[in-house]
């Protein structure tokens, strides 16, 4: 049987976890599908796809409910002669389902996070989650990135036989050496032995960044003078500048001298590898965060919260620490626990890396995705 031809649809406005999942899949040697990508926003993802020589086209959409975009998807799918349409977020899943319904192509929907807990707006969650659930029958197979998300899908009414669990995966990075640690600290204007606590994310309210800032204000680590590194783009929406809100909180807590907010960086892996501990204090809405996989793969210990799929990845006290969401004091204590003992910190990092090697590689993820495509094509070939 020839390789499947697949059209992926992805928002692309932020270079976040779903974008990294797609890129890791495309770069894996286990990937067999002939892939084209439709993006709804121009940005870093589109640039990286072009650099990989993956066919990519922009889908113009005037608003969240502009279903005229479905016509563009139909044309793109026909041009690529796609056997399957693979969608990644609520917006492009809605459009992809409508387009595929018109054109008779099966849809695979990748569940990266729970649709009913995507934002801090209850009204928006109910609206987008309700629409997503109402049209769930137009998706032939769901790929859940964790067992937790698979259970969530069943809870909202999707039959378990239509769900396949394929955990996220990353290419295994080299373990950071002393040179990388020193170079990053020099770039930040820090002493070579400075404690460096970091968070790498597309910063949005549900990520719990405010909790980390409050924890740092309480003091963490043996010297209580650890430097906080926040790497990534802040959430954007009309009438709100979330990045400015975070900067104001840093200033109010007198943390400006020992906090660096980088904005978007094309090399987050390099900065991450220089950390003493990576923190992801999410409040809700996580599937299986790529940033944890990337940090753990580099041998960096992590502190996070037992939110959705995170508990399947991080073993408290063995590969990192887990603390209750929205508890700055507990978060600070967990960070201090990692920082205060270098031997323990190295042991946590080594165990974290072994976890990624054992079950969360890009090749393993690509094999799982390809198995879903093969299943759909076999169904199509049945008389």
C-alpha positions as CSV (number, residue, x, y, z in Angstrom):
1,X,0.0,0.0,0.0
2,X,1.3,3.5,-0.9
3,X,2.0,6.0,1.8
4,X,-1.1,7.9,3.1
5,X,-1.6,11.5,2.0
6,X,-2.6,13.6,4.9
7,X,-3.6,17.2,5.3
8,X,-2.9,18.6,8.7
9,X,-4.8,21.7,9.9
10,X,-3.3,23.7,12.8
11,X,-3.9,27.3,14.1
12,X,-0.2,28.4,14.2
13,X,-0.6,31.7,15.9
14,X,1.6,30.5,18.8
15,X,4.6,28.2,18.6
16,X,3.4,26.0,21.3
17,X,3.0,22.3,22.2
18,X,0.7,21.3,19.3
19,X,3.1,22.9,16.8
20,X,6.0,21.1,18.3
21,X,4.1,17.8,18.2
22,X,3.5,18.3,14.5
23,X,7.1,19.2,13.8
24,X,8.5,16.3,15.8
25,X,6.2,13.9,14.0
26,X,7.2,15.3,10.6
27,X,10.9,15.0,11.4
28,X,10.7,11.4,12.7
29,X,12.1,8.6,10.6
30,X,9.0,6.6,11.4
31,X,6.8,9.1,9.6
32,X,5.6,7.6,6.3
33,X,2.7,9.8,5.3
34,X,2.9,12.4,2.6
35,X,1.9,15.5,4.5
36,X,0.7,19.0,3.6
37,X,-0.3,21.6,6.2
38,X,-2.9,24.3,6.4
39,X,-2.2,27.1,8.9
40,X,-4.7,29.7,10.1
41,X,-2.1,32.2,11.2
42,X,1.3,33.1,9.8
43,X,4.2,32.8,12.2
44,X,7.1,30.7,13.4
45,X,5.4,27.4,12.6
46,X,4.9,28.3,9.0
47,X,8.5,29.4,8.7
48,X,9.7,26.1,10.1
49,X,7.5,24.1,7.9
50,X,8.8,25.9,4.8
51,X,12.4,25.3,6.0
52,X,11.6,21.6,6.2
53,X,10.1,21.8,2.6
54,X,6.7,20.7,3.8
55,X,3.9,22.1,1.6
56,X,2.1,24.7,3.7
57,X,-0.8,27.1,2.8
58,X,-2.6,29.7,4.9
59,X,-6.3,29.3,5.5
60,X,-7.9,32.8,5.7
61,X,-10.6,33.0,8.4
62,X,-12.4,36.3,9.4
63,X,-13.6,35.0,12.8
64,X,-14.0,31.9,14.9
65,X,-17.2,31.0,13.2
66,X,-16.3,31.8,9.6
67,X,-17.1,28.5,7.9
68,X,-16.2,29.9,4.5
69,X,-12.7,28.7,5.4
70,X,-14.1,25.2,4.9
71,X,-14.1,25.9,1.1
72,X,-10.4,26.7,1.2
73,X,-9.8,23.4,3.1
74,X,-11.7,21.5,0.5
75,X,-9.6,23.0,-2.3
76,X,-6.4,22.3,-0.4
77,X,-7.3,18.7,0.4
78,X,-8.2,18.1,-3.3
79,X,-5.0,19.7,-4.5
80,X,-3.0,17.5,-2.1
81,X,-5.2,14.5,-3.0
82,X,-5.5,13.9,0.8
83,X,-6.8,10.6,2.1
84,X,-7.2,12.0,5.6
85,X,-7.7,15.4,7.3
86,X,-5.9,15.6,10.6
87,X,-6.9,18.5,12.9
88,X,-5.3,19.9,16.0
89,X,-7.4,22.6,17.8
90,X,-11.0,23.5,18.2
91,X,-11.0,26.2,15.6
92,X,-9.4,24.1,12.8
93,X,-11.3,21.0,13.9
94,X,-14.6,22.8,13.3
95,X,-13.5,23.9,9.8
96,X,-11.9,20.6,9.0
97,X,-14.9,18.6,10.0
98,X,-17.2,20.7,7.8
99,X,-14.8,20.5,4.8
100,X,-14.3,16.7,5.2
101,X,-18.1,16.2,5.5
102,X,-18.6,17.9,2.2
103,X,-15.8,16.0,0.5
104,X,-16.1,12.6,2.2
105,X,-12.7,12.4,3.7
106,X,-12.2,10.9,7.2
107,X,-11.0,13.2,10.0
108,X,-8.5,12.5,12.7
109,X,-8.7,14.9,15.6
110,X,-5.6,15.3,17.9
111,X,-6.7,16.0,21.5
112,X,-3.9,18.1,23.0
113,X,-5.9,19.6,25.9
114,X,-9.6,19.4,27.0
115,X,-11.9,21.5,24.9
116,X,-14.1,22.3,27.9
117,X,-11.2,23.6,30.0
118,X,-9.2,25.5,27.4
119,X,-9.4,29.0,28.9
120,X,-10.3,30.8,32.1
121,X,-13.6,32.0,30.6
122,X,-16.4,29.6,31.5
123,X,-18.7,31.0,28.8
124,X,-16.1,30.5,26.1
125,X,-15.3,27.0,27.4
126,X,-19.0,26.0,27.3
127,X,-19.4,27.5,23.8
128,X,-16.4,26.0,22.2
129,X,-16.6,22.7,24.1
130,X,-20.3,22.4,23.2
131,X,-19.7,23.0,19.5
132,X,-16.8,20.6,19.5
133,X,-18.9,17.9,21.2
134,X,-21.9,18.4,18.9
135,X,-19.7,17.7,15.9
136,X,-17.6,15.0,17.4
137,X,-19.4,12.4,15.3
138,X,-17.8,13.9,12.2
139,X,-14.4,12.8,13.5
140,X,-13.5,9.2,12.6
141,X,-10.7,8.7,15.1
142,X,-9.4,10.8,18.0
143,X,-5.8,10.8,19.1
144,X,-5.5,11.6,22.8
145,X,-2.0,12.5,24.0
146,X,-2.6,10.9,27.5
147,X,-4.9,8.5,29.2
148,X,-6.3,11.4,31.1
149,X,-7.5,13.1,27.9
150,X,-8.9,9.8,26.6
151,X,-11.0,9.5,29.8
152,X,-12.1,13.1,29.5
153,X,-13.2,12.4,25.9
154,X,-15.3,9.4,27.1
155,X,-16.8,11.5,29.9
156,X,-18.1,14.1,27.4
157,X,-19.7,11.3,25.3
158,X,-17.1,10.1,22.7
159,X,-17.1,6.3,22.4
160,X,-13.9,4.7,23.6
161,X,-13.5,2.6,20.5
162,X,-12.9,5.8,18.5
163,X,-10.1,7.0,20.7
164,X,-6.4,6.0,20.4
165,X,-3.8,7.1,23.0
166,X,-0.6,8.3,21.4
167,X,1.6,10.1,24.0
168,X,3.6,13.1,22.8
169,X,7.2,12.5,22.0
170,X,10.5,14.4,21.6
171,X,13.8,13.8,19.9
172,X,16.2,13.1,22.8
173,X,18.4,16.1,23.3
174,X,22.0,15.9,24.6
175,X,22.5,16.4,28.3
176,X,23.5,20.0,28.9
177,X,27.1,20.4,29.9
178,X,28.8,23.0,32.1
179,X,29.6,25.2,29.0
180,X,25.9,25.6,28.1
181,X,25.1,26.5,31.7
182,X,27.8,29.1,31.9
183,X,27.1,30.6,28.5
184,X,23.4,31.1,29.3
185,X,24.2,32.7,32.7
186,X,26.7,35.0,31.1
187,X,24.1,36.0,28.5
188,X,21.7,36.9,31.4
189,X,24.4,38.7,33.3
190,X,24.5,36.2,36.1
191,X,27.3,34.6,38.0
192,X,28.4,31.1,36.7
193,X,27.0,29.4,39.8
194,X,23.7,31.4,40.0
195,X,20.6,29.3,40.7
196,X,18.3,29.4,37.6
197,X,14.6,28.6,37.9
198,X,12.7,28.7,34.6
199,X,9.3,28.4,33.0
200,X,9.0,27.9,29.2
201,X,5.5,28.4,27.8
202,X,3.0,30.3,25.7
203,X,2.0,32.3,28.8
204,X,-1.7,32.3,29.4
205,X,-3.7,32.5,32.7
206,X,-4.2,28.8,33.0
207,X,-0.5,28.2,33.1
208,X,-0.2,29.5,36.6
209,X,2.7,31.9,36.0
210,X,1.4,34.3,38.7
211,X,1.7,31.4,41.2
212,X,5.4,30.9,40.3
213,X,6.0,34.7,40.6
214,X,4.4,34.6,44.1
215,X,6.5,31.6,45.0
216,X,9.7,33.3,44.0
217,X,8.7,36.3,46.0
218,X,8.5,34.1,49.1
219,X,12.0,32.9,48.5
220,X,13.3,29.6,47.1
221,X,16.6,27.8,47.3
222,X,19.4,27.9,49.8
223,X,20.2,31.6,49.1
224,X,16.6,32.7,48.4
225,X,18.1,34.7,45.5
226,X,17.5,32.3,42.6
227,X,17.0,34.0,39.2
228,X,13.6,33.5,37.4
229,X,13.7,33.0,33.7
230,X,10.4,33.3,31.8
231,X,10.8,32.2,28.2
232,X,8.0,32.5,25.6
233,X,5.2,34.6,24.2
234,X,2.4,36.0,26.4
235,X,-1.2,35.3,25.5
236,X,-2.9,37.9,23.3
237,X,-6.5,39.0,23.1
238,X,-8.3,42.3,22.3
239,X,-8.2,44.6,25.3
240,X,-5.7,42.6,27.3
241,X,-1.9,42.7,27.5
242,X,-1.1,39.6,29.6
243,X,2.6,40.1,29.3
244,X,2.3,43.6,30.8
245,X,0.2,42.1,33.6
246,X,3.0,39.6,34.4
247,X,5.7,42.3,34.3
248,X,3.7,44.5,36.6
249,X,3.3,41.6,39.1
250,X,7.1,40.9,38.9
251,X,7.7,44.6,39.7
252,X,5.1,44.7,42.5
253,X,6.8,41.7,44.2
254,X,10.2,43.4,43.9
255,X,11.5,40.7,41.6
256,X,12.6,42.8,38.6
257,X,16.3,42.6,39.4
258,X,16.3,38.8,39.4
259,X,13.7,38.1,36.7
260,X,14.2,37.9,32.9
261,X,11.3,37.8,30.5
262,X,12.7,36.9,27.1
263,X,9.5,36.9,25.0
264,X,9.6,34.5,22.0
265,X,12.9,32.7,21.5
266,X,13.8,30.4,18.7
267,X,16.2,28.5,21.0
268,X,14.1,27.6,24.1
269,X,15.8,24.2,24.3
270,X,19.2,25.8,24.9
271,X,17.9,28.0,27.7
272,X,16.0,25.1,29.2
273,X,19.0,22.9,29.3
274,X,20.8,25.5,31.4
275,X,18.1,25.5,34.2
276,X,18.5,24.1,37.6
277,X,14.8,23.3,37.6
278,X,12.0,23.8,35.2
279,X,8.6,24.8,36.6
280,X,5.2,24.4,35.0
281,X,2.6,25.4,37.7
282,X,-0.5,24.8,35.4
283,X,-3.9,25.3,37.0
284,X,-5.8,23.1,34.5
285,X,-6.1,22.3,30.9
286,X,-3.0,20.2,30.2
287,X,-2.8,17.1,28.1
288,X,0.9,16.0,28.1
289,X,3.0,19.2,28.0
290,X,5.8,19.1,25.5
291,X,7.9,21.5,27.7
292,X,8.1,18.8,30.4
293,X,9.1,16.2,27.9
294,X,11.8,18.5,26.5
295,X,13.2,19.4,29.9
296,X,13.1,15.9,31.3
297,X,14.8,14.6,28.1
298,X,17.6,17.1,28.7
299,X,18.0,15.8,32.3
300,X,16.5,18.8,33.9
301,X,14.3,18.1,37.0
302,X,10.8,19.5,36.9
303,X,8.3,20.9,39.4
304,X,4.7,20.9,38.2
305,X,1.1,20.2,39.2
306,X,-1.0,17.0,39.1
307,X,-3.1,18.3,36.3
308,X,-4.6,15.9,33.8
309,X,-1.8,14.0,31.9
310,X,1.1,15.4,33.9
311,X,0.6,12.8,36.6
312,X,1.2,10.1,34.0
313,X,4.6,11.6,33.2
314,X,6.1,13.1,36.5
315,X,6.7,10.7,39.4
316,X,6.7,12.8,42.6
317,X,10.1,12.6,44.3
318,X,11.6,10.4,41.6
319,X,11.7,12.5,38.4
320,X,10.5,15.8,39.8
321,X,8.0,17.2,42.2
322,X,4.2,17.6,42.0
323,X,2.3,20.2,44.1
324,X,-1.3,21.3,44.3
325,X,-2.3,24.0,41.8
326,X,-2.5,27.6,43.0
327,X,-0.4,27.2,46.1
328,X,2.6,29.5,46.0
329,X,4.0,28.4,49.4
330,X,3.9,24.7,48.4
331,X,5.4,25.5,45.0
332,X,8.2,27.5,46.6
333,X,9.0,24.6,49.0
334,X,9.1,22.1,46.1
335,X,11.5,24.3,44.1
336,X,13.7,24.7,47.2
337,X,13.7,20.9,47.7
338,X,15.1,20.5,44.3
339,X,17.7,23.3,44.5
340,X,19.0,22.6,48.0
341,X,20.8,19.3,47.2
342,X,22.9,19.1,44.0
343,X,23.2,15.3,44.3
344,X,19.4,14.9,44.5
345,X,19.0,17.3,41.6
346,X,21.2,15.3,39.3
347,X,19.5,12.1,40.3
348,X,16.1,13.6,39.5
349,X,17.3,14.8,36.2
350,X,18.8,11.4,35.3
351,X,15.6,9.5,36.2
352,X,13.6,12.1,34.2
353,X,15.7,11.5,31.1
354,X,15.3,7.7,31.4
355,X,11.5,8.2,31.5
356,X,11.6,10.0,28.2
357,X,13.9,7.4,26.6
358,X,11.6,4.6,27.8
359,X,8.3,5.9,26.6
360,X,8.2,9.4,25.1
361,X,10.4,9.6,22.0
362,X,9.4,11.2,18.7
363,X,9.8,7.9,16.9
364,X,7.4,6.2,19.2
365,X,4.9,9.0,18.7
366,X,5.2,8.9,15.0
367,X,4.7,5.1,14.9
368,X,1.5,5.6,16.9
369,X,0.1,8.3,14.6
370,X,0.9,6.2,11.5
371,X,-0.9,3.3,13.0
372,X,-4.1,5.4,13.2
373,X,-3.7,6.4,9.6
374,X,-3.3,2.7,8.6
375,X,-6.4,1.8,10.6
376,X,-8.5,4.4,8.7
377,X,-7.2,3.3,5.3
378,X,-8.0,-0.3,6.1
379,X,-11.5,0.7,7.0
380,X,-11.9,2.5,3.7
381,X,-10.7,-0.5,1.8
382,X,-13.3,-2.9,3.3
383,X,-16.2,-3.8,1.0
